[in-house]
Amino acid sequence: MISYDISLAQWALVEEIRAGKWNTLDFPKIARQDFNLNGIEFVNTLFNLPTVAYLNTLKQNAADNAVQMLLIMVDDEGDAAAPTKEDRRQFAINHRKWVDIAHYLGCHAIRTNCRGTENIIKDVALKFAAESYRLLLDYAKDSNVQVLIENHGGVSNDPDWMVRLMKEVNDPFFGTYPDWREPSADFDNYTYLEKTVSYAKGMSYRNQPTEALTAKMIGLCTQHGYDGWYGIESNGRAAIEQGKQLLNKYLLAKEN
């Protein structure tokens, strides 16, 4: 029995959205009719005004296309490792509306950012972030919505720091959302994935520079027991199709 599934991250087609070719209400149809994928992952900054009528239309469009709404990536709502108590409290407050929207749509999680200020002492960042996430989790758990962190710069790019934070907060609703960025001089994406996959409650999948590295990273997830969704965030339609092909190729190989 196949346990994984593949979803489409809205950011993969952000250029089309910004060009006015389609909008968030069309996303379920795009995922099903253009890519035949079973799940979608939203970006909050690409929503129009999320009134009840708007959200109900989105729910109906997802149902009509048999697409599961999984996650909302939340940007521009503050940083979890902000330097002041007021900003950390506001971070939690700002994300509550996206927890509520995720719950209403049937999503299992929201994705947050945790970078910290430049040159912040990591022990201090850990204390700040733990405070912020406890505040947010106290709210999110009532809605059965998980709170995830993506490696989007700053302290979140440090896998050892992320593991320390996971252990410090120690909450089953809290997890990582590894972004499979391309490897670079200052970021080893394989090592990052290796250290954080045990806490992963989603995957921001991107095609790697070589098929061999893509296969190696998929295999790493399988070895660590990850059997959830892989959200394709590779940029553009050709890259999405390539990602779908590679995921099916190597995940199916692991099932057999």
MOSUL-V926549 format. One record per residue. N is the residue number from 1. SS is DSSP state (H for helix, E for strand, C for the rest). OMEGA is omega in degrees with one decimal (* if undefined). Layout:
# MOSUL-V926549
N_SS_OMEGA + N_SS_OMEGA
This chain:
# MOSUL-V926549
1_C_179.0 + 2_C_-175.3 + 3_C_-178.6 + 4_C_167.8 + 5_E_-174.0 + 6_E_177.9 + 7_E_179.4 + 8_E_175.9 + 9_E_-175.5 + 10_H_-177.3 + 11_H_-180.0 + 12_H_-178.9 + 13_H_-175.5 + 14_H_-179.3 + 15_H_177.0 + 16_H_-179.7 + 17_H_-179.8 + 18_H_177.1 + 19_C_177.5 + 20_C_-178.3 + 21_C_176.1 + 22_C_-179.8 + 23_C_-172.6 + 24_H_178.7 + 25_H_178.7 + 26_H_-170.9 + 27_H_178.4 + 28_H_179.6 + 29_H_178.5 + 30_H_-178.0 + 31_H_-177.1 + 32_H_-171.5 + 33_H_-177.4 + 34_H_-174.1 + 35_C_-178.2 + 36_C_176.9 + 37_C_-170.1 + 38_C_-176.1 + 39_E_177.8 + 40_E_180.0 + 41_E_-172.8 + 42_E_168.1 + 43_E_-172.7 + 44_H_-177.0 + 45_H_177.3 + 46_H_173.2 + 47_C_162.4 + 48_C_-178.9 + 49_C_-172.7 + 50_C_173.6 + 51_C_178.4 + 52_H_179.5 + 53_H_178.7 + 54_H_-179.1 + 55_H_177.9 + 56_H_175.9 + 57_H_178.5 + 58_H_178.0 + 59_H_-179.9 + 60_H_179.1 + 61_H_177.2 + 62_H_179.1 + 63_H_-178.7 + 64_H_-178.3 + 65_C_179.0 + 66_C_-179.5 + 67_C_179.3 + 68_E_176.3 + 69_E_-165.2 + 70_E_-164.0 + 71_E_171.4 + 72_E_174.2 + 73_E_-173.6 + 74_C_175.7 + 75_C_173.3 + 76_C_177.5 + 77_C_177.7 + 78_C_-177.2 + 79_C_-175.8 + 80_C_-179.3 + 81_C_178.9 + 82_C_-171.3 + 83_C_-179.2 + 84_C_179.1 + 85_H_179.4 + 86_H_179.5 + 87_H_178.5 + 88_H_176.2 + 89_H_179.5 + 90_H_174.3 + 91_H_-179.6 + 92_H_179.9 + 93_H_-178.1 + 94_H_-177.0 + 95_H_-177.3 + 96_H_-178.4 + 97_H_179.1 + 98_H_169.4 + 99_H_-179.4 + 100_H_179.5 + 101_H_177.0 + 102_H_179.1 + 103_H_-177.8 + 104_H_-179.1 + 105_H_-177.9 + 106_C_176.8 + 107_C_-179.0 + 108_C_-172.3 + 109_E_162.9 + 110_E_176.4 + 111_E_-176.6 + 112_E_176.8 + 113_C_179.1 + 114_C_-176.2 + 115_C_-172.6 + 116_C_177.5 + 117_C_-179.2 + 118_C_177.6 + 119_C_177.1 + 120_C_174.9 + 121_C_-171.0 + 122_H_176.4 + 123_H_176.9 + 124_H_177.8 + 125_H_178.7 + 126_H_178.9 + 127_H_-179.4 + 128_H_-176.7 + 129_H_178.8 + 130_H_177.6 + 131_H_-178.6 + 132_H_-175.4 + 133_H_175.1 + 134_H_177.2 + 135_H_-178.5 + 136_H_-179.6 + 137_H_177.2 + 138_H_178.5 + 139_H_-171.8 + 140_H_-174.9 + 141_H_178.7 + 142_H_178.4 + 143_H_-178.6 + 144_C_180.0 + 145_C_179.0 + 146_E_179.4 + 147_E_-174.1 + 148_E_176.3 + 149_E_174.3 + 150_C_177.9 + 151_C_-175.9 + 152_C_176.7 + 153_C_178.8 + 154_H_-175.8 + 155_H_-179.6 + 156_H_175.7 + 157_H_-178.6 + 158_C_-175.5 + 159_H_179.1 + 160_H_176.5 + 161_H_179.8 + 162_H_178.1 + 163_H_176.8 + 164_H_179.7 + 165_H_178.0 + 166_H_-178.9 + 167_H_-179.3 + 168_H_-179.7 + 169_H_171.1 + 170_C_-177.6 + 171_C_-177.8 + 172_C_177.7 + 173_C_-174.9 + 174_E_-178.9 + 175_E_178.5 + 176_E_175.3 + 177_E_-173.0 + 178_E_175.2 + 179_E_-177.4 + 180_C_176.6 + 181_C_176.3 + 182_C_176.7 + 183_C_179.8 + 184_E_-177.8 + 185_C_-176.7 + 186_C_179.6 + 187_E_176.5 + 188_C_-173.0 + 189_H_177.6 + 190_H_178.3 + 191_H_178.1 + 192_H_-179.7 + 193_H_-178.6 + 194_H_-175.5 + 195_H_-174.5 + 196_H_-174.4 + 197_H_-179.2 + 198_H_179.7 + 199_H_-173.1 + 200_E_175.1 + 201_E_178.8 + 202_E_179.7 + 203_E_171.6 + 204_E_-172.7 + 205_E_170.9 + 206_C_173.9 + 207_C_-179.2 + 208_C_-178.7 + 209_C_177.3 + 210_C_176.7 + 211_H_-179.8 + 212_H_179.4 + 213_H_175.1 + 214_H_179.9 + 215_H_-179.7 + 216_H_-179.1 + 217_H_174.6 + 218_H_178.3 + 219_H_178.1 + 220_H_178.8 + 221_H_-179.5 + 222_H_179.7 + 223_H_-179.2 + 224_C_174.5 + 225_C_178.1 + 226_C_-178.8 + 227_C_-179.1 + 228_C_-177.4 + 229_E_170.2 + 230_E_-178.6 + 231_E_-176.8 + 232_E_179.0 + 233_C_175.8 + 234_C_-168.0 + 235_C_173.8 + 236_C_-173.0 + 237_H_-179.7 + 238_H_179.7 + 239_H_176.6 + 240_H_179.2 + 241_H_177.6 + 242_H_178.9 + 243_H_177.7 + 244_H_-179.9 + 245_H_-178.0 + 246_H_179.0 + 247_H_178.7 + 248_H_-178.0 + 249_H_-172.7 + 250_H_174.9 + 251_H_176.9 + 252_H_178.8 + 253_H_179.4 + 254_H_179.9 + 255_H_-175.2 + 256_C_*
